[in-house]
Amino acid sequence: MIDPYAYNITIRKGTFEGDTCFEARVKELPDLTEYADSYDEVYQLAVDAIEVTAEVFLEKKRDMPVPRISSEEYSGRVTLRLPRSLHRAMVEASDDEGISLNQYMVNVLSYFSGYAAGGARGYDHTLWSAIAKTDNHESTRKPNLKVVYSNNLDKQAGDWKKTG
């Protein structure tokens, strides 16, 4: 059985539909909201609602969302191995921007994680098709990336070529 206390419960005091009370929300179950007059009461209602939700999911043979690990559990450090050519390109791009390689990579990763969460709005199929062509083999995989900036590529007649 699940541990309802492992779920991320957020409680806030506010005015809801004209009444001042406490609201509890569960991050892993965004449709679950409870209201009560005290912090302790709304917390217990949220825990009970998680347990009931787990029972309903079990009855319907659905997977219950698992508790998310707090970001405090992560150090913020990552060791990453890159191809030398990509490393060089990223260093050059960070130099062009006048920022550190670390800050450049954080900016790029932040952009792409937001882009992915946005449901690929603005997705450029033509651009990906040009990038995906390698050794006369065209990838059918959809990308998780998008070209953000480059001062040394021009698109001419559907081909990418180095200009500088």
C-alpha positions as CSV (number, residue, x, y, z in Angstrom):
1,M,0.0,0.0,0.0
2,I,1.1,3.6,-0.5
3,D,2.4,6.0,2.1
4,P,0.2,9.0,1.9
5,Y,2.6,11.0,4.0
6,A,5.3,10.7,1.3
7,Y,3.2,12.9,-1.1
8,N,3.9,16.6,-1.6
9,I,1.0,18.4,0.1
10,T,1.0,22.2,-0.1
11,I,-1.2,24.1,2.4
12,R,-2.0,27.8,2.3
13,K,-4.4,30.0,4.1
14,G,-6.6,32.2,1.9
15,T,-10.1,33.4,1.1
16,F,-11.9,30.9,-1.1
17,E,-15.4,31.6,-2.3
18,G,-15.8,34.3,0.4
19,D,-14.6,32.1,3.3
20,T,-11.2,32.4,5.0
21,C,-9.8,28.9,5.5
22,F,-6.9,26.6,4.7
23,E,-6.5,24.9,1.3
24,A,-4.5,21.7,0.7
25,R,-3.3,20.5,-2.7
26,V,-1.4,17.4,-3.6
27,K,1.3,17.9,-6.3
28,E,1.1,14.4,-7.6
29,L,-2.8,14.6,-7.8
30,P,-3.6,18.0,-9.2
31,D,-7.3,17.5,-9.1
32,L,-7.3,16.8,-5.3
33,T,-8.1,19.9,-3.2
34,E,-9.3,20.0,0.4
35,Y,-10.5,22.9,2.5
36,A,-10.8,23.2,6.3
37,D,-10.7,25.7,9.2
38,S,-7.3,24.7,10.5
39,Y,-3.9,23.7,9.2
40,D,-4.0,20.3,11.0
41,E,-7.5,19.5,9.8
42,V,-6.8,20.3,6.1
43,Y,-3.6,18.3,6.3
44,Q,-5.4,15.2,7.6
45,L,-8.1,15.6,5.0
46,A,-5.5,15.6,2.3
47,V,-3.8,12.5,3.7
48,D,-7.2,10.7,3.9
49,A,-8.0,11.8,0.3
50,I,-4.7,10.4,-0.9
51,E,-5.6,7.0,0.8
52,V,-9.1,7.0,-0.7
53,T,-7.7,7.9,-4.2
54,A,-5.2,5.0,-4.0
55,E,-8.0,2.6,-3.1
56,V,-10.1,3.9,-6.1
57,F,-7.1,3.6,-8.4
58,L,-6.5,0.0,-7.2
59,E,-10.2,-0.9,-7.7
60,K,-10.1,0.4,-11.2
61,K,-6.7,-1.3,-11.9
62,R,-5.0,2.0,-12.6
63,D,-1.5,3.0,-11.5
64,M,-1.4,5.5,-8.6
65,P,1.0,8.4,-9.2
66,V,4.1,7.9,-7.1
67,P,5.3,10.6,-4.7
68,R,7.8,13.0,-6.3
69,I,11.2,13.4,-4.7
70,S,11.8,16.9,-3.4
71,S,14.4,19.0,-5.2
72,E,16.3,19.2,-2.0
73,E,17.3,15.6,-2.6
74,Y,19.4,16.7,-5.7
75,S,22.8,18.4,-5.4
76,G,22.6,20.5,-8.6
77,R,25.8,19.0,-9.9
78,V,26.0,16.9,-13.1
79,T,29.1,15.4,-14.8
80,L,28.5,15.3,-18.5
81,R,30.7,13.7,-21.2
82,L,30.4,15.4,-24.6
83,P,31.9,14.7,-28.0
84,R,34.8,17.1,-28.5
85,S,33.2,18.9,-31.4
86,L,30.1,19.6,-29.3
87,H,32.2,20.7,-26.4
88,R,34.1,23.1,-28.7
89,A,30.8,24.5,-30.2
90,M,29.3,25.1,-26.7
91,V,32.5,26.9,-25.5
92,E,32.5,29.1,-28.6
93,A,28.8,29.8,-28.2
94,S,29.3,30.7,-24.5
95,D,32.2,33.0,-25.4
96,D,30.0,34.7,-28.1
97,E,27.4,35.3,-25.4
98,G,30.1,36.5,-22.9
99,I,29.1,34.0,-20.2
100,S,30.6,30.9,-18.7
101,L,30.1,27.5,-20.3
102,N,28.2,26.4,-17.1
103,Q,25.8,29.4,-17.4
104,Y,25.4,28.8,-21.1
105,M,24.5,25.1,-20.6
106,V,22.1,26.0,-17.8
107,N,20.4,28.5,-20.1
108,V,20.1,26.0,-22.9
109,L,18.8,23.2,-20.6
110,S,16.3,25.6,-19.0
111,Y,15.0,26.7,-22.4
112,F,14.7,23.1,-23.7
113,S,13.0,21.8,-20.5
114,G,10.4,24.7,-20.8
115,Y,10.1,24.0,-24.6
116,A,9.4,20.3,-24.0
117,A,6.8,21.2,-21.3
118,G,5.1,23.5,-23.7
119,G,4.0,20.6,-25.9
120,A,6.4,21.4,-28.8
121,R,4.5,24.6,-29.9
122,G,6.4,26.2,-32.7
123,Y,8.0,23.0,-33.7
124,D,9.9,23.4,-36.9
125,H,9.6,20.2,-38.9
126,T,11.7,21.6,-41.8
127,L,14.5,22.5,-39.5
128,W,14.6,19.1,-37.8
129,S,14.5,17.3,-41.2
130,A,17.6,19.2,-42.3
131,I,19.4,18.5,-39.1
132,A,18.4,14.8,-38.9
133,K,19.9,13.9,-42.3
134,T,23.1,12.0,-41.7
135,D,24.9,9.7,-44.1
136,N,21.9,9.6,-46.5
137,H,19.7,8.3,-43.6
138,E,16.8,10.5,-42.4
139,S,15.7,10.0,-38.9
140,T,12.0,9.5,-38.2
141,R,12.3,10.3,-34.5
142,K,10.8,13.5,-33.3
143,P,13.4,15.8,-31.6
144,N,13.6,16.9,-28.1
145,L,15.7,19.9,-29.3
146,K,15.3,23.0,-31.3
147,V,18.1,25.2,-32.7
148,V,18.1,28.4,-30.6
149,Y,20.9,30.5,-32.0
150,S,23.8,30.2,-34.3
151,N,25.8,32.9,-36.1
152,N,27.5,30.5,-38.4
153,L,24.6,28.7,-40.2
154,D,22.4,30.0,-42.9
155,K,19.4,28.2,-44.4
156,Q,19.5,28.4,-48.1
157,A,17.2,26.4,-50.3
158,G,16.6,23.8,-47.6
159,D,20.3,23.1,-47.1
160,W,22.4,24.1,-44.1
161,K,25.9,25.4,-44.8
162,K,28.7,27.0,-42.9
163,T,29.0,30.7,-43.6
164,G,31.9,31.8,-41.6
